[in-house]
Amino acid sequence: MKEKLIGREHEISRLEKIWNSGKFEFVVIYGRRRVGKSFLIESFTEGKNGVYFEAIQDGSKETQLRLMSRSAALALYGTEGAAFTDCISIFDAIAKKAENERFFFVIDEISYLCEANAEIIGLLQHYVDTVFKRTKLVLILSGSSRRFIEENVLSSQSPLYGRRTEQIKLFPFSPAESAKMLPAWNIDDIATAHVITGGIPYYLNFLARHSNIAEAIKDEFFTPGGALFTEAELFMKGVYRKTSTYGTILEEIAGGTNDVNKISGKTGQSYANVSMALSSLSSQQIVAKREKIEGHGTGKGWEIIDGYFAFFYRFVHPYYSLIERGRGEAAFSNAMNRLNGFVSKEIESSFREYVLSASHLLISSIGSIDFPNPIQKRNEEVDLFGKADDGWIIGECKWQNSPVHIDVFAQLEARKQLLVGSDKTHFFILSKAGFGSDMATLAESRDDIHLITAEELFERSQAQ
């Protein structure tokens, strides 16, 4: 029985619209490994006619050709016996099939194919321009390397530039989509699951096998052979040939070291090597450099923005050898003792994403910043800061077990004065435990204060 597709309604709708156009279409789909690209494509193509080919990592040109030939023969002729001698023969057969009927041709993990056969991009460009455009074919190229897709398929330097008719960048699940995968769990456990998986559907599937978050974390992260215990290494090997460098760098960042010079000193790697590794990790959307926003804030070096890797390199990786030997109890206890603090910090990114997607404001920049408070003589952090079409946005995320009262807003307003003075500003406050009557009453009397509850973030009713 095929697994049900959760979320991705917008993406499926776009793909169906393309399918129904009846003309040649060229679609590019990309996003982080494990985010669900292949599952989206398989769900969309189910019941439709076409060739689905997934290239393999480190496969030779001959191996890739044999695999593509087999996929094409099965789809076109219902047998593996019809062998094609080259990609041109395959493309010609697909084009002929699509002359008078709707047909798809998917090349999944296009970067792996190009590593084995550097002519593929140019060959595809030739067929798009001269052959495919006269057919009813839907050509789909998919890849996990953002850098490869953007530089070799979408950029102005690519032979395929300007030829795609649709592109879809697939993002991790929102909190509400993660909640749909864990319908029997309470909001606290769902929030933790969303944070420590980064909203990656593939990872959430493993947690969904359990009845609660503690059991899931113990079995999947702190048990030898656990799916999420082994995933980090598998992920890295799927992207990099030398994985140890990246692991040590991520462990330093997870522990609070975010300056390149300091990371270099602690890891023994040269400044240049650390910089290159961080650039590569950034292209995989695992890390990002925290910058000023509209000239405000001090910036704060590098940080891990992928929830799974933030959790793994903070709580699992330092004790990998112990866990591997079946002695992960202490590491598990350490993680559980610190879990609330970790979640309350990491869920700030979900807060920002919610404001960006759910607010009626036209937001041009958003993030978190640190800034010097000259009154308190210390650095302070604002969980949400950004620019909207009619002013500024500023917000606070309170993932705690007590309701938010008006004193939290007073502190937020004071920070706003230090940052943007009297400029028009919209205030956003997320509270896990709701709001006191004083805060709720104030918000009702003003249109610049927006209160968000945990139930709204996860789109769950109070009854659940």
C-alpha positions as CSV (number, residue, x, y, z in Angstrom):
1,M,0.0,0.0,0.0
2,K,1.5,3.3,-1.1
3,E,2.3,5.8,1.7
4,K,0.0,8.8,1.7
5,L,1.4,12.1,0.7
6,I,1.2,14.6,3.6
7,G,1.5,18.3,2.8
8,R,2.8,19.5,-0.6
9,E,-0.7,20.4,-1.8
10,H,0.6,23.6,-3.5
11,E,3.4,21.7,-5.3
12,I,1.1,19.0,-6.5
13,S,-1.4,21.6,-7.7
14,R,1.4,23.3,-9.7
15,L,2.5,20.0,-11.2
16,E,-1.0,19.0,-12.2
17,K,-1.6,22.3,-13.8
18,I,1.6,21.8,-15.9
19,W,0.5,18.3,-16.8
20,N,-2.9,19.6,-18.0
21,S,-1.4,22.2,-20.2
22,G,-1.0,19.6,-22.9
23,K,2.2,21.2,-24.3
24,F,5.9,20.6,-23.7
25,E,6.9,21.5,-20.2
26,F,10.3,21.6,-18.5
27,V,10.3,21.5,-14.7
28,V,13.2,21.8,-12.2
29,I,12.7,20.5,-8.7
30,Y,15.3,20.9,-6.0
31,G,15.9,20.9,-2.3
32,R,17.8,19.4,0.6
33,R,18.4,15.7,0.6
34,R,15.6,13.8,2.4
35,V,13.1,16.7,2.0
36,G,10.8,14.6,-0.2
37,K,11.6,15.4,-3.8
38,S,11.4,11.9,-5.1
39,F,8.3,11.1,-3.1
40,L,6.6,14.2,-4.5
41,I,7.5,13.2,-8.0
42,E,6.4,9.6,-7.5
43,S,3.1,10.8,-6.0
44,F,2.5,13.2,-9.0
45,T,3.4,10.6,-11.7
46,E,1.4,7.8,-10.1
47,G,-1.1,6.6,-12.7
48,K,0.6,8.6,-15.5
49,N,2.8,7.3,-18.3
50,G,6.5,8.0,-18.4
51,V,10.1,7.2,-17.7
52,Y,11.4,7.7,-14.2
53,F,15.2,7.4,-13.9
54,E,17.2,8.0,-10.7
55,A,20.9,8.4,-11.2
56,I,23.2,6.8,-8.7
57,Q,26.1,8.4,-6.9
58,D,29.6,7.5,-8.2
59,G,28.1,5.5,-11.0
60,S,30.2,5.2,-14.2
61,K,28.9,6.5,-17.5
62,E,28.3,2.9,-18.6
63,T,26.4,2.0,-15.4
64,Q,24.2,5.1,-15.6
65,L,23.4,4.4,-19.2
66,R,22.4,0.8,-18.5
67,L,20.1,1.9,-15.7
68,M,18.5,4.6,-17.8
69,S,18.1,2.2,-20.7
70,R,16.4,-0.3,-18.4
71,S,14.0,2.3,-17.0
72,A,13.2,3.6,-20.5
73,A,12.6,0.1,-21.9
74,L,10.3,-0.9,-19.1
75,A,8.2,2.3,-19.6
76,L,8.2,2.3,-23.4
77,Y,8.0,-1.4,-24.2
78,G,7.1,-3.2,-21.0
79,T,10.4,-5.2,-21.0
80,E,14.0,-4.8,-19.9
81,G,15.2,-6.6,-23.0
82,A,15.3,-3.6,-25.4
83,A,18.7,-2.1,-24.7
84,F,19.6,1.4,-25.8
85,T,23.2,2.1,-26.9
86,D,23.4,5.7,-25.9
87,C,21.4,8.6,-24.4
88,I,20.5,9.9,-27.8
89,S,18.6,6.7,-28.6
90,I,16.8,7.0,-25.3
91,F,15.8,10.6,-25.9
92,D,14.7,9.8,-29.4
93,A,12.4,7.0,-28.2
94,I,10.9,9.2,-25.5
95,A,10.3,12.0,-28.0
96,K,8.6,9.7,-30.4
97,K,6.4,8.3,-27.6
98,A,5.4,11.8,-26.6
99,E,4.6,13.0,-30.1
100,N,0.8,12.5,-29.6
101,E,0.3,11.6,-26.0
102,R,1.1,13.0,-22.6
103,F,4.3,11.5,-21.3
104,F,6.8,12.3,-18.6
105,F,10.6,11.9,-18.4
106,V,12.1,12.3,-14.9
107,I,15.9,12.4,-14.3
108,D,16.2,12.3,-10.5
109,E,19.6,13.4,-9.0
110,I,20.7,15.0,-12.2
111,S,24.1,16.0,-10.7
112,Y,25.1,12.3,-10.3
113,L,24.4,11.7,-14.0
114,C,26.4,14.8,-15.0
115,E,29.3,13.7,-12.9
116,A,29.5,10.6,-15.0
117,N,28.5,12.2,-18.3
118,A,29.5,15.8,-18.7
119,E,27.6,16.1,-22.1
120,I,24.2,15.5,-20.6
121,I,23.3,19.2,-19.9
122,G,24.3,20.2,-23.5
123,L,22.5,17.2,-24.9
124,L,19.3,18.1,-23.0
125,Q,19.6,21.7,-24.2
126,H,19.7,20.4,-27.8
127,Y,16.7,18.2,-27.4
128,V,14.7,20.9,-25.5
129,D,15.4,23.3,-28.3
130,T,14.9,21.1,-31.3
131,V,13.0,17.9,-30.5
132,F,11.1,17.9,-27.1
133,K,9.5,21.3,-27.7
134,R,7.4,19.7,-30.5
135,T,6.1,17.0,-28.2
136,K,3.7,16.6,-25.3
137,L,6.5,15.7,-23.0
138,V,6.9,16.8,-19.4
139,L,10.6,16.8,-18.6
140,I,11.5,16.9,-14.9
141,L,15.0,17.4,-13.6
142,S,15.5,16.9,-9.9
143,G,18.5,17.4,-7.6
144,S,19.6,17.6,-4.0
145,S,22.5,20.0,-4.6
146,R,21.2,23.5,-4.6
147,R,24.6,24.7,-5.9
148,F,24.6,22.3,-8.8
149,I,21.0,23.1,-9.8
150,E,21.4,26.9,-9.5
151,E,24.8,26.9,-11.3
152,N,24.3,24.2,-13.9
153,V,20.6,24.3,-14.7
154,L,19.1,27.6,-13.7
155,S,22.0,30.1,-14.0
156,S,22.7,32.3,-17.1
157,Q,25.9,30.3,-17.6
158,S,24.0,27.1,-18.2
159,P,23.0,25.8,-21.6
160,L,19.6,25.2,-20.2
161,Y,19.2,28.8,-19.0
162,G,15.7,30.3,-19.7
163,R,14.3,27.0,-20.9
164,R,12.5,25.7,-17.8
165,T,8.8,26.5,-17.7
166,E,8.5,25.9,-13.9
167,Q,10.9,25.5,-11.0
168,I,10.0,24.2,-7.5
169,K,12.3,24.6,-4.5
170,L,11.1,22.1,-1.9
171,F,11.4,23.3,1.7
172,P,11.1,21.3,4.9
173,F,7.7,20.9,6.5
174,S,6.1,23.7,8.4
175,P,5.1,23.1,12.0
176,A,1.5,22.4,10.9
177,E,2.7,19.9,8.3
178,S,4.9,18.1,10.9
179,A,1.8,17.9,13.2
180,K,-0.1,16.1,10.5
181,M,2.5,13.3,10.6
182,L,2.0,12.9,14.4
183,P,-1.8,13.2,14.9
184,A,-1.9,11.4,18.2
185,W,1.0,13.4,19.9
186,N,0.6,16.4,22.1
187,I,1.9,19.8,21.1
188,D,5.0,19.7,23.3
189,D,6.1,16.4,21.7
190,I,5.2,17.6,18.2
191,A,7.2,20.8,18.7
192,T,10.2,18.8,19.8
193,A,9.9,16.4,16.9
194,H,9.6,19.3,14.4
195,V,12.7,21.0,15.9
196,I,15.0,17.9,16.1
197,T,14.1,16.8,12.6
198,G,14.2,20.2,11.1
199,G,10.8,19.4,9.6
200,I,12.3,16.8,7.2
201,P,9.5,14.3,6.4
202,Y,11.9,11.4,6.0
203,Y,13.1,11.9,9.6
204,L,9.6,12.5,11.0
205,N,8.6,9.1,9.6
206,F,11.0,7.4,12.0
207,L,9.7,9.3,15.0
208,A,6.1,8.6,14.0
209,R,6.7,4.9,14.7
210,H,6.7,5.7,18.4
211,S,4.1,6.8,20.9
212,N,6.0,9.7,22.5
213,I,9.0,11.9,21.9
214,A,11.2,10.4,24.7
215,E,10.8,6.9,23.3
216,A,11.5,8.1,19.8
217,I,14.6,10.0,20.7
218,K,16.1,7.1,22.7
219,D,15.4,4.5,20.0
220,E,16.3,6.6,16.9
221,F,19.1,8.8,18.1
222,F,20.8,7.0,21.1
223,T,20.6,3.3,20.1
224,P,23.2,1.6,17.9
225,G,21.7,1.3,14.4
226,G,19.0,3.8,15.1
227,A,17.9,5.5,11.9
228,L,18.7,9.0,13.0
229,F,21.9,7.9,14.8
230,T,23.3,6.7,11.5
231,E,21.7,9.3,9.2
232,A,24.2,12.1,9.7
233,E,27.1,9.9,8.5
234,L,25.0,8.6,5.6
235,F,24.0,12.1,4.6
236,M,27.6,13.4,4.7
237,K,28.8,10.4,2.7
238,G,26.2,11.1,0.1
239,V,27.5,14.7,-0.4
240,Y,31.2,14.7,0.6
241,R,34.1,12.4,0.2
242,K,35.9,13.5,3.3
243,T,33.3,13.7,6.0
244,S,35.4,14.0,9.2
245,T,36.3,17.7,8.5
246,Y,32.6,18.7,8.2
247,G,31.7,16.7,11.4
248,T,34.3,18.4,13.6
249,I,33.3,21.9,12.3
250,L,29.6,21.2,12.9
251,E,30.4,20.0,16.4
252,E,32.2,23.2,17.2
253,I,29.4,25.4,15.9
254,A,26.8,23.3,17.8
255,G,28.9,23.9,21.0
256,G,28.8,27.7,20.5
257,T,31.9,28.5,18.4
258,N,30.8,30.5,15.4
259,D,33.9,32.5,14.3
260,V,35.9,31.0,11.5
261,N,39.2,31.8,13.2
262,K,38.2,30.1,16.4
263,I,36.8,27.1,14.5
264,S,40.1,26.9,12.7
265,G,42.1,26.9,15.9
266,K,39.9,24.3,17.7
267,T,39.7,21.9,14.8
268,G,43.3,22.3,13.5
269,Q,41.9,23.0,10.0
270,S,43.3,26.0,8.1
271,Y,41.2,29.1,7.8
272,A,40.8,28.5,4.1
273,N,39.6,24.9,4.6
274,V,37.1,25.9,7.2
275,S,35.8,28.7,5.0
276,M,35.4,26.3,2.1
277,A,33.7,23.7,4.2
278,L,31.3,26.3,5.6
279,S,30.5,27.5,2.1
280,S,29.7,24.0,1.1
281,L,27.6,23.3,4.2
282,S,25.7,26.5,3.4
283,S,24.9,25.3,-0.1
284,Q,23.4,22.2,1.5
285,Q,21.3,24.6,3.8
286,I,22.9,23.1,6.9
287,V,24.6,26.3,8.1
288,A,24.2,30.0,7.5
289,K,26.1,33.1,8.4
290,R,24.2,35.4,10.7
291,E,24.3,38.9,9.2
292,K,23.0,42.3,10.0
293,I,19.4,43.0,9.0
294,E,18.8,46.3,7.2
295,G,22.0,47.6,8.9
296,H,20.8,46.6,12.4
297,G,22.4,44.2,14.8
298,T,26.0,43.0,15.1
299,G,25.9,39.7,13.2
300,K,27.0,36.6,15.0
301,G,29.1,34.4,12.7
302,W,28.0,31.0,11.6
303,E,25.2,28.9,13.0
304,I,23.5,25.6,12.2
305,I,20.1,26.3,10.7
306,D,19.1,22.6,10.1
307,G,17.3,21.3,13.2
308,Y,18.4,17.7,12.8
309,F,22.1,18.6,12.5
310,A,21.9,21.1,15.3
311,F,20.5,18.4,17.7
312,F,22.8,15.6,16.4
313,Y,26.0,17.6,16.7
314,R,25.1,19.1,20.0
315,F,23.9,15.9,21.8
316,V,24.8,12.8,19.8
317,H,28.0,13.2,17.9
318,P,30.2,14.0,21.0
319,Y,29.2,10.6,22.4
320,Y,29.1,8.6,19.2
321,S,31.6,5.9,20.2
322,L,29.7,5.3,23.5
323,I,26.3,5.1,21.8
324,E,27.8,2.8,19.1
325,R,28.8,0.4,21.8
326,G,25.4,0.3,23.4
327,R,26.3,2.7,26.2
328,G,24.2,5.7,25.3
329,E,22.1,6.0,28.4
330,A,24.1,8.9,29.9
331,A,24.1,10.8,26.6
332,F,20.3,10.2,26.3
333,S,19.8,11.5,29.8
334,N,21.9,14.6,29.1
335,A,19.9,15.4,26.0
336,M,16.6,15.0,27.8
337,N,17.7,17.2,30.7
338,R,18.6,20.0,28.2
339,L,15.9,19.4,25.7
340,N,13.5,22.1,26.8
341,G,16.2,24.8,26.5
342,F,17.2,23.5,23.1
343,V,13.7,23.4,21.7
344,S,12.8,26.8,23.1
345,K,15.8,28.3,21.2
346,E,15.5,26.4,18.0
347,I,11.7,26.9,17.6
348,E,12.4,30.6,17.1
349,S,13.1,29.8,13.4
350,S,9.6,28.3,13.1
351,F,8.2,31.4,14.7
352,R,9.9,33.5,12.0
353,E,8.7,31.3,9.2
354,Y,5.2,31.4,10.5
355,V,5.2,35.2,10.6
356,L,6.7,35.3,7.1
357,S,4.0,33.0,5.6
358,A,0.9,33.8,7.7
359,S,1.2,37.6,8.1
360,H,-0.6,39.9,5.8
361,L,2.5,42.2,5.7
362,L,4.8,42.4,2.7
363,I,8.0,41.4,4.5
364,S,11.3,42.0,2.6
365,S,13.8,40.8,5.3
366,I,13.5,38.8,8.4
367,G,15.7,37.1,11.0
368,S,17.1,37.4,14.5
369,I,19.7,39.9,15.6
370,D,22.0,40.7,18.5
371,F,22.5,44.3,19.4
372,P,24.3,46.3,22.1
373,N,22.0,47.8,24.8
374,P,23.8,50.9,26.0
375,I,21.3,51.3,28.9
376,Q,21.8,47.8,30.3
377,K,25.4,47.7,29.1
378,R,25.1,44.3,27.5
379,N,24.3,42.6,24.3
380,E,20.7,41.5,23.8
381,E,18.9,39.3,21.3
382,V,15.7,39.9,19.4
383,D,14.1,36.7,18.2
384,L,12.3,38.4,15.3
385,F,13.4,41.5,13.4
386,G,12.8,42.6,9.9
387,K,11.5,45.1,7.4
388,A,8.0,45.3,6.1
389,D,6.4,47.4,3.4
390,D,5.1,50.0,5.9
391,G,7.7,49.8,8.7
392,W,9.5,47.3,10.9
393,I,8.6,44.0,12.5
394,I,9.9,42.9,15.9
395,G,9.0,39.9,17.9
396,E,9.6,37.6,20.9
397,C,9.2,33.8,21.1
398,K,8.3,32.5,24.6
399,W,8.2,28.7,24.5
400,Q,7.6,28.2,28.3
401,N,4.9,26.8,30.5
402,S,3.6,30.1,31.9
403,P,1.4,32.7,30.1
404,V,3.0,35.8,28.6
405,H,2.0,39.0,30.4
406,I,2.4,42.7,29.5
407,D,5.9,42.9,30.9
408,V,7.2,40.9,28.0
409,F,5.7,43.4,25.6
410,A,7.1,46.3,27.6
411,Q,10.6,44.8,27.2
412,L,10.0,44.3,23.5
413,E,8.8,47.9,23.1
414,A,12.0,49.1,24.9
415,R,14.2,47.2,22.5
416,K,12.2,48.6,19.6
417,Q,13.0,52.1,20.7
418,L,16.7,51.3,20.8
419,L,16.6,49.8,17.4
420,V,14.2,51.9,15.2
421,G,13.1,54.7,17.5
422,S,9.6,56.0,16.8
423,D,9.3,54.3,13.3
424,K,6.1,52.4,12.7
425,T,6.5,48.8,14.0
426,H,4.5,45.6,14.1
427,F,4.9,43.5,17.2
428,F,4.6,39.7,17.2
429,I,4.7,37.5,20.3
430,L,4.5,33.7,20.2
431,S,3.6,32.0,23.5
432,K,3.4,28.3,24.1
433,A,1.2,28.7,27.2
434,G,-1.0,31.5,25.9
435,F,-1.4,35.0,27.2
436,G,-2.5,36.7,30.4
437,S,-5.6,38.8,30.4
438,D,-3.5,42.0,30.6
439,M,-1.6,41.1,27.4
440,A,-4.7,39.9,25.6
441,T,-6.6,43.1,26.5
442,L,-3.8,45.3,25.3
443,A,-3.5,43.4,22.0
444,E,-7.3,43.8,21.4
445,S,-7.0,47.5,21.7
446,R,-4.1,47.9,19.2
447,D,-3.7,46.8,15.6
448,D,0.1,46.6,15.7
449,I,0.3,43.8,18.3
450,H,-0.1,40.2,16.9
451,L,-0.3,37.3,19.4
452,I,0.3,33.8,18.2
453,T,-0.4,30.6,20.2
454,A,1.1,27.2,20.0
455,E,-2.2,25.9,18.6
456,E,-2.1,28.4,15.8
457,L,1.6,27.6,15.0
458,F,0.7,23.9,14.7
459,E,-2.8,24.5,13.5
460,R,-4.3,22.3,16.2
461,S,-7.6,22.9,18.0
462,Q,-7.6,23.3,21.8
463,A,-9.6,20.1,22.0
464,Q,-6.7,18.1,20.6
